[in-house]
């Protein structure tokens, strides 16, 4: 069996029973575990009687830890990277060290395991397989609005915090009044809950049922028809030929009997 220098190891997002046998084996066998918060990881290690040495590795010390990890790997030691919960590099540190390891020809592999996105989506009935994962939503209203508008034709999956989710939902409702969304909290835990409804109804629900725990959310894509997609393709084609928005709106309005102003707005969006 191929031996690796560096392992990316998912840890449970709530239910400790979700850890894999291979994850336990790797965490016991490596020389060092790189973790976001040693106190959080130590609780997991104690539960499974894992004695491996831990070293902190988080977004504030990523770059300074790289040289140290490269040094011990060159000395023949092995490392496992974990986050506080879920799969590293999904809204968690890891990208910096993985890039450097590959540049220096160290072998890297990732274990299968707990991930909030996959756990959440496996409970959501959707019209298509494609989705856009945007991680934690930005803090400003305009940034959130831009994301909602930019990805209106696909499902948008995001993370959010309990103290922000109602405000986020209000922005979604304001930007897309007829939108539907799904909100999941406490995934894999005792009080796991997923609410799927029109955004305005989800807002009312959580006003009466205060949100606790980590949040995974989804904004369902806008309904489109083939004619809409066809017009968008034609707009893109005419743009590629250096036609201006005003010219495009006149051409397509005459050809397809669509309101000229509507086409003009779509040219600018």
Beta strands, then each sheet from edge to edge (+ up, - down):
strand 1: 6-8
strand 2: 32-35
strand 3: 53-56
strand 4: 79-81
strand 5: 108-110
strand 6: 131-136
strand 7: 155-160
strand 8: 180-185
strand 9: 193-198
strand 10: 215-219
sheet 1: 3+ 2+ 4+ 1+ 5+
sheet 2: 6+ 7+ 10- 8+ 9-
end
